[in-house]
């Protein structure tokens, strides 16, 4: 996985019509708020998809929220809430 910032990493798998993007996001939370982490995780996925496309000089179709697979977990001892999100990203023709 490639590090974006202290909380976020991503990986891609190339496809002929775009790429599959996976994002891992985690942060410390004194008071658990998995909803806030889920929102931040989805935002990280979509912004990373657009950044990758821009760096390649291509346009993508909007990432369909219904196709984002998300998983959230919390380590009660460390206070870290983590999220994994994955979605297919398609090039705009």
GROMACS elastic network, one bead per residue, 0.5 to 0.9 nm:
[ bonds ]
;  ai    aj funct       b0    kb
    1     9     6  0.58397   500
    1    10     6  0.52182   500
    1    12     6  0.84315   500
    1    22     6  0.88722   500
    1    23     6  0.85941   500
    1    24     6  0.86948   500
    2     8     6  0.86076   500
    2     9     6  0.53002   500
    2    10     6  0.52843   500
    2    11     6  0.62158   500
    3     6     6  0.74304   500
    3     7     6  0.83416   500
    3     8     6  0.61655   500
    3    10     6  0.66435   500
    4     7     6  0.77287   500
    4     8     6  0.54194   500
    4     9     6  0.54317   500
    4    10     6  0.72951   500
    4    48     6  0.87122   500
    5     8     6  0.53166   500
    5     9     6  0.72320   500
    6     9     6  0.83519   500
    6    26     6  0.87982   500
    6    27     6  0.87466   500
    7    24     6  0.81097   500
    7    25     6  0.54939   500
    7    26     6  0.53150   500
    7    27     6  0.60064   500
    8    23     6  0.70280   500
    8    24     6  0.57040   500
    8    26     6  0.68028   500
    8    27     6  0.89794   500
    8    41     6  0.84797   500
    8    44     6  0.76345   500
    9    22     6  0.84273   500
    9    23     6  0.57331   500
    9    24     6  0.52056   500
    9    25     6  0.66159   500
   10    21     6  0.71198   500
   10    22     6  0.55154   500
   10    24     6  0.61740   500
   10    25     6  0.87617   500
   10    45     6  0.82444   500
   10    48     6  0.80598   500
   11    20     6  0.83250   500
   11    21     6  0.59853   500
   11    22     6  0.53278   500
   11    23     6  0.66566   500
   11    24     6  0.88231   500
   12    19     6  0.63585   500
   12    20     6  0.55078   500
   12    22     6  0.63346   500
   12    23     6  0.89164   500
   13    18     6  0.88914   500
   13    19     6  0.54837   500
   13    20     6  0.50687   500
   13    21     6  0.66880   500
   13    22     6  0.86296   500
   14    17     6  0.84821   500
   14    18     6  0.64557   500
   14    20     6  0.64651   500
   14    21     6  0.88394   500
   15    18     6  0.50712   500
   15    20     6  0.71876   500
   15    90     6  0.87629   500
   16    19     6  0.76172   500
   17    89     6  0.82606   500
   17    90     6  0.56585   500
   17    91     6  0.58887   500
   17    92     6  0.87714   500
   18    60     6  0.80357   500
   18    88     6  0.75396   500
   18    89     6  0.55393   500
   18    91     6  0.50381   500
   18    92     6  0.87728   500
   19    87     6  0.87648   500
   19    88     6  0.60399   500
   19    89     6  0.52998   500
   19    90     6  0.66006   500
   19    91     6  0.83055   500
   20    86     6  0.72437   500
   20    87     6  0.58868   500
   20    89     6  0.58355   500
   20    90     6  0.85421   500
   21    45     6  0.74478   500
   21    48     6  0.85320   500
   21    49     6  0.71878   500
   21    85     6  0.82523   500
   21    86     6  0.55482   500
   21    87     6  0.55681   500
   21    88     6  0.61662   500
   21    89     6  0.68910   500
   22    45     6  0.73248   500
   22    84     6  0.71949   500
   22    85     6  0.56968   500
   22    87     6  0.67027   500
   22    88     6  0.88403   500
   23    41     6  0.74129   500
   23    42     6  0.85857   500
   23    44     6  0.72749   500
   23    45     6  0.58397   500
   23    48     6  0.84716   500
   23    83     6  0.81244   500
   23    84     6  0.57036   500
   23    85     6  0.52256   500
   23    86     6  0.62586   500
   24    41     6  0.74921   500
   24    44     6  0.88679   500
   24    45     6  0.87571   500
   24    82     6  0.73874   500
   24    83     6  0.58160   500
   24    85     6  0.65530   500
   24    86     6  0.88482   500
   25    37     6  0.79481   500
   25    38     6  0.89843   500
   25    40     6  0.80353   500
   25    41     6  0.58275   500
   25    44     6  0.79122   500
   25    81     6  0.84894   500
   25    82     6  0.56734   500
   25    83     6  0.51379   500
   25    84     6  0.63469   500
   25    85     6  0.83204   500
   26    37     6  0.76979   500
   26    41     6  0.84135   500
   26    80     6  0.65334   500
   26    81     6  0.55374   500
   26    83     6  0.60555   500
   26    84     6  0.86423   500
   27    37     6  0.80480   500
   27    79     6  0.82369   500
   27    80     6  0.53789   500
   27    81     6  0.56441   500
   27    82     6  0.65410   500
   28    32     6  0.88054   500
   28    78     6  0.77196   500
   28    79     6  0.54172   500
   28    81     6  0.62066   500
   28    82     6  0.87289   500
   29    32     6  0.56093   500
   29    33     6  0.73412   500
   29    79     6  0.56475   500
   29    80     6  0.61709   500
   29    81     6  0.67073   500
   30    33     6  0.89878   500
   30    79     6  0.62425   500
   30    80     6  0.85923   500
   31    79     6  0.82831   500
   32    35     6  0.89325   500
   32    74     6  0.80862   500
   32    79     6  0.77957   500
   32    80     6  0.87310   500
   32    81     6  0.73545   500
   33    36     6  0.55466   500
   33    37     6  0.66639   500
   33    38     6  0.88882   500
   33    81     6  0.82364   500
   34    37     6  0.50325   500
   34    38     6  0.60829   500
   34    39     6  0.86635   500
   34    72     6  0.70878   500
   34    73     6  0.80866   500
   34    74     6  0.82861   500
   34    81     6  0.70703   500
   34    82     6  0.85377   500
   34    83     6  0.87193   500
   35    38     6  0.50461   500
   35    39     6  0.62851   500
   35    40     6  0.86584   500
   36    39     6  0.51963   500
   36    40     6  0.62232   500
   36    41     6  0.85296   500
   37    40     6  0.50526   500
   37    41     6  0.59375   500
   37    42     6  0.85921   500
   37    72     6  0.81051   500
   37    81     6  0.72763   500
   37    82     6  0.74178   500
   37    83     6  0.69669   500
   38    41     6  0.50042   500
   38    42     6  0.61916   500
   38    43     6  0.85311   500
   38    70     6  0.77082   500
   38    71     6  0.83958   500
   38    72     6  0.72167   500
   38    82     6  0.88322   500
   38    83     6  0.67009   500
   38    84     6  0.88367   500
   38    85     6  0.87370   500
   39    42     6  0.52785   500
   39    43     6  0.61567   500
   39    44     6  0.85880   500
   40    43     6  0.50266   500
   40    44     6  0.60659   500
   40    45     6  0.86346   500
   41    44     6  0.50423   500
   41    45     6  0.62722   500
   41    46     6  0.88255   500
   41    70     6  0.84290   500
   41    82     6  0.88601   500
   41    83     6  0.63893   500
   41    84     6  0.72892   500
   41    85     6  0.67267   500
   42    45     6  0.50423   500
   42    46     6  0.63195   500
   42    47     6  0.85957   500
   42    65     6  0.84768   500
   42    68     6  0.78474   500
   42    70     6  0.81571   500
   42    85     6  0.67986   500
   42    86     6  0.89105   500
   43    46     6  0.52817   500
   43    47     6  0.60143   500
   43    48     6  0.83376   500
   44    47     6  0.52836   500
   44    48     6  0.58969   500
   44    49     6  0.84795   500
   45    48     6  0.52575   500
   45    49     6  0.62093   500
   45    50     6  0.88434   500
   45    63     6  0.89570   500
   45    68     6  0.88831   500
   45    85     6  0.69205   500
   45    86     6  0.74887   500
   45    87     6  0.80737   500
   46    49     6  0.50792   500
   46    50     6  0.63897   500
   46    51     6  0.86733   500
   46    62     6  0.83523   500
   46    63     6  0.65582   500
   47    50     6  0.51969   500
   47    51     6  0.61330   500
   47    52     6  0.86539   500
   48    52     6  0.60808   500
   48    53     6  0.85314   500
   49    52     6  0.52943   500
   49    53     6  0.62715   500
   49    54     6  0.86581   500
   49    60     6  0.81330   500
   49    63     6  0.81823   500
   49    89     6  0.70350   500
   50    53     6  0.51081   500
   50    54     6  0.60734   500
   50    55     6  0.85767   500
   50    59     6  0.79144   500
   50    60     6  0.71679   500
   50    62     6  0.88701   500
   51    54     6  0.50860   500
   51    55     6  0.61127   500
   51    56     6  0.86430   500
   52    55     6  0.51427   500
   52    56     6  0.63455   500
   52    57     6  0.87161   500
   52    58     6  0.87367   500
   53    56     6  0.51263   500
   53    57     6  0.61659   500
   53    58     6  0.51412   500
   53    59     6  0.59199   500
   53    60     6  0.65787   500
   53    91     6  0.82398   500
   54    58     6  0.58719   500
   54    59     6  0.69592   500
   54    60     6  0.89437   500
   55    58     6  0.77641   500
   56    59     6  0.87374   500
   58    91     6  0.71714   500
   58    92     6  0.77423   500
   59    90     6  0.87819   500
   59    91     6  0.59810   500
   59    92     6  0.53857   500
   59    93     6  0.81275   500
   60    63     6  0.81563   500
   60    89     6  0.69530   500
   60    90     6  0.56315   500
   60    93     6  0.83594   500
   61    64     6  0.85059   500
   61    89     6  0.72288   500
   61    90     6  0.57684   500
   61    91     6  0.60643   500
   61    92     6  0.52561   500
   61    93     6  0.88132   500
   62    65     6  0.89438   500
   62    89     6  0.80529   500
   62    90     6  0.82704   500
   63    66     6  0.87421   500
   63    67     6  0.78255   500
   63    68     6  0.80492   500
   63    87     6  0.76086   500
   63    88     6  0.76290   500
   63    89     6  0.62848   500
   63    90     6  0.80288   500
   64    67     6  0.54894   500
   64    68     6  0.69733   500
   64    87     6  0.82130   500
   64    88     6  0.86205   500
   64    89     6  0.86641   500
   65    68     6  0.53778   500
   65    69     6  0.87880   500
   65    87     6  0.86430   500
   66    69     6  0.81421   500
   67    86     6  0.83137   500
   67    87     6  0.59416   500
   67    88     6  0.73950   500
   68    85     6  0.64930   500
   68    86     6  0.56218   500
   68    88     6  0.78878   500
   69    84     6  0.80529   500
   69    85     6  0.54640   500
   69    86     6  0.52512   500
   69    87     6  0.64028   500
   70    83     6  0.69784   500
   70    84     6  0.56255   500
   70    86     6  0.66620   500
   71    82     6  0.83264   500
   71    83     6  0.55504   500
   71    84     6  0.52260   500
   71    85     6  0.65259   500
   72    81     6  0.73185   500
   72    82     6  0.57331   500
   72    84     6  0.65914   500
   72    85     6  0.88351   500
   73    80     6  0.85141   500
   73    81     6  0.58372   500
   73    82     6  0.53549   500
   73    83     6  0.64218   500
   73    84     6  0.89168   500
   74    77     6  0.88944   500
   74    78     6  0.86440   500
   74    79     6  0.69832   500
   74    80     6  0.58175   500
   74    82     6  0.61184   500
   74    83     6  0.87671   500
   75    78     6  0.56740   500
   75    79     6  0.56295   500
   75    80     6  0.54250   500
   75    81     6  0.64238   500
   75    82     6  0.82882   500
   76    79     6  0.51600   500
   76    80     6  0.72506   500
   76    81     6  0.85149   500
   77    80     6  0.81176   500
   78    81     6  0.88707   500
